[in-house]
Amino acid sequence: MIDIKSLARARRSRRRYEAVISIEDPCARRKLRFHRTPHPDHLVLRLEDIDQHDPDLAGPDIHHVDRAIAFAREHLDKRILVHCHVGVCRSTATGLAIIADRLGPGNERLAVEALLASNPDAVPNLLMIGMADEVLQRNGALVDAWAEVESGNVAIAEYRRKKEKLLKDDRALFAARPEGGYHTAARCRPQTLGLTLV
């Protein structure tokens, strides 16, 4: 079972899960962390929510998607919480990648339907969908399955327009791409405190 939530909702329910994937802005002040053991296995990904590659910003990297899928595979029979700040873009793209992996090749449309059934407001990060398609070797099928939903959807188009405008008007709000190209994933296992790079 995979639940996708905002940071605020995740903070209230984080201990109900066996595994948690946190996706946060690289410079986030509000974060989900565990301060006593044992706690759920915890993967932290740090990336900006941008839908197109930008060589100057700390956007998604295939490393992030690969780590999330690998982490979810370790927890096949467990309840997984995936969250980002709002619970609409980065977390839904990650959730879609995990669902598509579990359903297997040829079921990309079913994966999209499952995502929308659990989160009707989903507007998955486009870069991350493409990266998930690549990691899962779906030859564009996952990208195409989502594109069918998005095609002609006025609400999603408006949401994306606002995201693009924010990026254009307020680039200073977004973290710069770090040396090495991306922020490495970090993990905190159930019996430990503090994150270790993975």
N, C-alpha and C positions, 0 to 999 in steps of 0.2 A: 504494500500500500504506500502511495506517495501523496503527501499533502503539500500544497504550495500556498505560502502565506506571505504577508508583509512582515517586516521586522517587528512591528508592534504586536501583532498577533502571535508571532513566533516566540517572542520573549515570554508571553503568558503560558505557552503550552510546551516549551522546549523539552521538558523532562518526560513527556508522554511518549517520546520516540526513542528508538534504539540507535538511530543515526540521523545526523543533521548536516545539511549542506548550507552554509552561509555564503551569500554572494553580496559583497559590500563594495562601496566606493573606496578607492585606495586611500583617501584621506578622511574616511568616515570617523566621526567622533562617537556616534551611537553605534554600538556593536553588540552582537550576541556572543557572550562567552560563558563558560562554566567555571565556578569558583570552588566547587567541592567535588570530591570523587565518591563513588563512581558516577559517571554521567554518560550521556549518549556519545558514541563515536562521532567526532566533529571534524568536518572538512571546511576550510575557509578559502574562498576564492576572492581576489581583489581585482576589480576591473570596472571601468566606466561603462555606462549603458549607451553605447553609440552603435548605430546600425550599419555604418560603412567604415571601412578601414581608414584610419587617419594616422599617418606616420609620426605625428607629434603627441598623440594622446594614448593613455594607458587603457586602450579598449580590450575587447575579448581576444584571446589567443587560443589556438587549438589545444595548447597545454591545459587550459582550464576545462574545456569540454572533455578531453581525454581523462583527466583526473576525476571529474564528476562521474563519468560512466564507470570507470574502474572502481570507484568507491561504492557506487550503487550495486555493482556486481558482487561485492563482498557482503552485501546485506540483502540478498534476494528475498528472504522470507521475513524481513523485518519492516517495521513502520519507519519510513523515511520522511523527514521534514526538509523541504527545500524552501529557502526564503531569500528575498532580496529586500531592498528598502520598501518598495511599494507592493511587491508581489505580482507585478504585471508583465515585466519584460524579461529580465535576466533569469529569474527563477522559473518562469514558464518555459523559456527556451531550454533550460537545463532539465526541467521536468519532462518536456517533450522528448529530449534525447534519451532519457532513461526509459520512458514508456516505449519508444520506438525500439530500443535495444531489447527490452523484455518481450515485445510482441514478435520480433524477428522480421527479416526481410519480406517485403511484399505487403506488409500491414501498416504502411506509413499513414494512409488515410484513417485507419482505425486508431492509430496513435494520436492523430490530430483530434479526432472525435472524442477520445478519452480525455485529452487535455481540456477541451472545451466543456465537457460534461462536468469536470471538477472545478474549472475556473473559466466561466463564460466571458470574463473581462480580459482574458489573455491577449497580449500583443507581444509575442515572443521576439526577442532580439534577433534580427535578421542575420547578423554575422554569426551568431552562435548556432542558428539552425543550419547554416551552410557548413560550419565546422563539424556539427554533429553528423550531418550527411556524409562528410568526408571520413570521419572516424569510424562510422558504422558501415562505410562502403556501400551506400545506397544509390550511388550514381545519379543524384539529383532528385530521387523519388521523395525524400522528406521535404526538400525545398519546394517541390511542385505541389505536394499535398497541402502545405501551409499556404502557398500562393493561391490555391483555389478558394480558400476561406477568405483571404484578404482581398481578392479581386472584387472590386465594386463595393466593398464595405466602407461606407462613408465614415463611420465612427473610428475605425482603425486608421483610415487615411488621415483624419483630422488629428488623431493622437500622434501619428508619425510626423505630421507637419509641425506640430508644436514642439516635438523633440528636436527636429532639425533647426527650428527657429531659435530655440534655447542654445543649441550648440553654436550657431552662427553669431548670435548676439552676445553671448556670455561665455566665450571659450575659457576665460580665466577660472570659471567654476570647475573645470575638468582637470584632472591630474595629468601631468606630463608623462609620456612613455618613459619608463625607467631604463637605465642602462641594461642591456640584455634583451630588451623588447617587451617584457611583460613581468608582472608580479607573480612569483612562484607560489603555487598552492601550499597551504599549511594544514597540519592535522594535529588534533589533540585526542589521543586515545582514551578510552573510558577510565582507566586507572591513573591517569596523569593530569597534571595541570600545566598549562603553557603549550604553545604551538610549536611544532617542528616542521620545517620545510620538507615537502615531498615532491 
